[in-house]
Every structure is written in C-alpha cells, then in structure tokens.
C-alpha cells in the first residue's frame, strides 16, 4: 500500500499557513489537475484527489489539529477515510468549485460530474501477431461529448436555468403531520437546473453516439486472455466528468504447428526410425523462419532438443524463450519385400546381440558366485 504524502507538502504550504493560504494553494492545484483539463490522465486524477484530501483536512480546524498531533494514523483512528471518487469531492466542495470555475454544474444544484463508462473490445490475433506484436486500428462505438454544446446540453448561447419548482435545491418538501418529507424534485430530477433550450444536435443529452478509430499497439508476447487498458478512450463523462477507459481483451488463435508454453514454443517433428537410429540433419520451421537441426544418433520416442532464444518474447523484459522440438518416431507401413527382408535380417542381428549380452551376463554372474 502506497504511503500517503504529508498534506502540507501536497499543497506546498508551511505548517503555520492561514486558512486563506490553504484555500489559495488548493485553488491553484485544483485548477491545474482538474479532470476537465486533463482527460484520461491518471496521474492528474490522483493529484486532484490528493489535493482535495489535503484541503479537506487542513481547512477543518478539528481535523487539522488531529493531523498535526497524530498524523495520518490519528485521522484514520477518528474515522476519516478520504474521498471515494470525484463525486464525493465535487459534492463536498460544491460552493468552492462554483467560485473557482464559474459554473454551477457541480454546485448547489446537486448535479455532479460523472465519469464515463468503461468499454470492452475483444480483439482476435493470429499466433504470430501475438508473438511479435503489431500496431493496428480498431473501431469503437461510444458516447462522445457533443461537439456543438461541448456537453452543456444547451443550445449555443443558452444556459441552464434554476428549476422553478425546487428553486435549485434539487429536492421538494411535503408536510405530513409534524414531519416534512423531502423527495427528489420531479421537474429537474434532482439537478436543481432545467434545460429550457436544449442542444439540437444531441437533443439535450450532452453526448452523441460516434464511431471512432482507435490506434492500438499490441506488445510482443501477449497471450490469450491478456488485457490492455487505453486510458480515456471509453465513453465521455457527464457534467464535465472525465472519460472512461477502453479495455482490449486479447484472443489468440491456435497455430497448426506451434504450441505455446509460457514463453517457450513446443513443436512435434515426425522422423523415421532410420533417422532416429542413424541420426540426420533436417530442416524445421521456427518463429523466425526455417533452420537446420541435427538429429542425434539413437534418438528415442519423445526425446527433445532446444533451440535457445527462438521462443516468445517476455512482456516484462523482452527476453525470448526457447523452441522445444519433440521427436515423433514413425513406424513404416506398406513395406516392400526387400524392406521386409532387410528388417528381418536386422532383427536377427539384434537378437544375436541381445543373446550374446545375456550369455555374458550369466557367465559373469556364475563366475562371481563361484568366487
């Protein structure tokens, strides 16, 4: 778990800074790292959240006193847990953001910035494409910020108006005996503002459906089930919220010859029993093209040899695995009479060899027993 930075360091102020100095420092950072100005920038998002948390603590006399005396652990012990996301920040500091940025979409009206939805795209690759990577383009259908109203939902030159029913509160009260029950305003649906002149291009939604071509760089060595994140390429946010992300899920087609085993590739090469017995030099495919290999004399079924650094590149360091060749020894069929005769002669010779070995073994055993 990452260690939290000192709140005074985050805001760039001294430990005896006044309330106005704290607010001014936060204003500077909030303007710099605001998600509207840094769409898709994860580091800016974290800085924005970090500054908001520091301001929340240091602008509150009680929280500041606990922090000065006991640090982060003291705050955690008192129940302080920071912010869950942008909505919490904009909700907590709605008045401040209205002063800072000059708009009320995150202010008293109750309308909060909403991050755009994440999207998923399934991309199928050939075995070789996954092994060596590639750059490609994909087409993604998604909601994007309306180019006409820039997400304001209003027609050009128009602005949202305060809801006449709730007067901007986003809620309406209804008396029931001694109690007043407050419910979401039915006219503005809790927004506190109404769009009287909606944008014609998006119909007042602030977003439109588009098809966008997105460049994707597939790194060498991706495997089936790998996932790539393209920050900020998801759907547009609402009310100035940041866009979501696009997740590309990789599916790799099987190869006719190679099988992947982590960063190694395995292949089965058929050879004749004569090649296995006498050895031979043959040509085999590799990921980089054909190469010549030597079959050792006396090769047995299932024996393997390795070709170093001819496997799959590692995603971590780029080092390639090995190609492992497993030999399949094929038994001949449809023999000619001459071939049968030669094999029978070979069998007789093998039988004599085994018989001689057995006799020598027995003779040696008896000799030892006599001694």
HELIX and SHEET records of a PDB file:
HELIX    1   1 UNK A    7  UNK A   11  1                                   5    
HELIX    2   2 UNK A   19  UNK A   33  1                                  15    
HELIX    3   3 UNK A   42  UNK A   58  1                                  17    
HELIX    4   4 UNK A   61  UNK A   77  1                                  17    
HELIX    5   5 UNK A   86  UNK A   92  1                                   7    
HELIX    6   6 UNK A   94  UNK A  101  1                                   8    
HELIX    7   7 UNK A  127  UNK A  132  1                                   6    
HELIX    8   8 UNK A  273  UNK A  278  1                                   6    
HELIX    9   9 UNK A  337  UNK A  370  1                                  34    
SHEET    1   A 3 UNK A 119  UNK A 125  0                                        
SHEET    2   A 3 UNK A 246  UNK A 252  1                                        
SHEET    3   A 3 UNK A 227  UNK A 230 -1                                        
SHEET    1   B 2 UNK A 134  UNK A 145  0                                        
SHEET    2   B 2 UNK A 207  UNK A 218 -1                                        
SHEET    1   C 2 UNK A 161  UNK A 162  0                                        
SHEET    2   C 2 UNK A 193  UNK A 194 -1                                        
SHEET    1   D 2 UNK A 171  UNK A 176  0                                        
SHEET    2   D 2 UNK A 179  UNK A 184 -1                                        
SHEET    1   E 4 UNK A 259  UNK A 261  0                                        
SHEET    2   E 4 UNK A 264  UNK A 272 -1                                        
SHEET    3   E 4 UNK A 323  UNK A 330  1                                        
SHEET    4   E 4 UNK A 304  UNK A 307 -1                                        
SHEET    1   F 2 UNK A 280  UNK A 286  0                                        
SHEET    2   F 2 UNK A 289  UNK A 295 -1                                        
END                                                                             
